[in-house]
């Protein structure tokens, strides 16, 4: 594992990428305290469920749709929606209500055919 300070990231971006490509983790710290870990994205990581956690985070922040989250989580959409509901995710926010409703109706319609 390699350690980088936030202030040095710009100078060591190439090294950070090479470390990830070779399967190494890197810890990025700020004022000597770990801030985040750069983790190589591979099949083993996906198998451990990181894709679901990433999808959940992106959906909850509104960065991707529920349908895109389901694809990233590698789950059928209805199962992924149940998963989000079990975590207390509200599907009825003002920001996503109309688009999510339209997508949900389209999805339900395709299941009938």
Buried (B, 14 or more C-beta within 10 A) or exposed (E): EBEBBEEBBEEBEEBBEEBBEEEBEBEBBEEEEEEEEBEBEEEEEBEEEBBBEBBBEBBBEEEBBBBBBBBBBEBEBEEBBEBBEEEEBEEEEEEBEEEBEEBBEEBEEEEEE
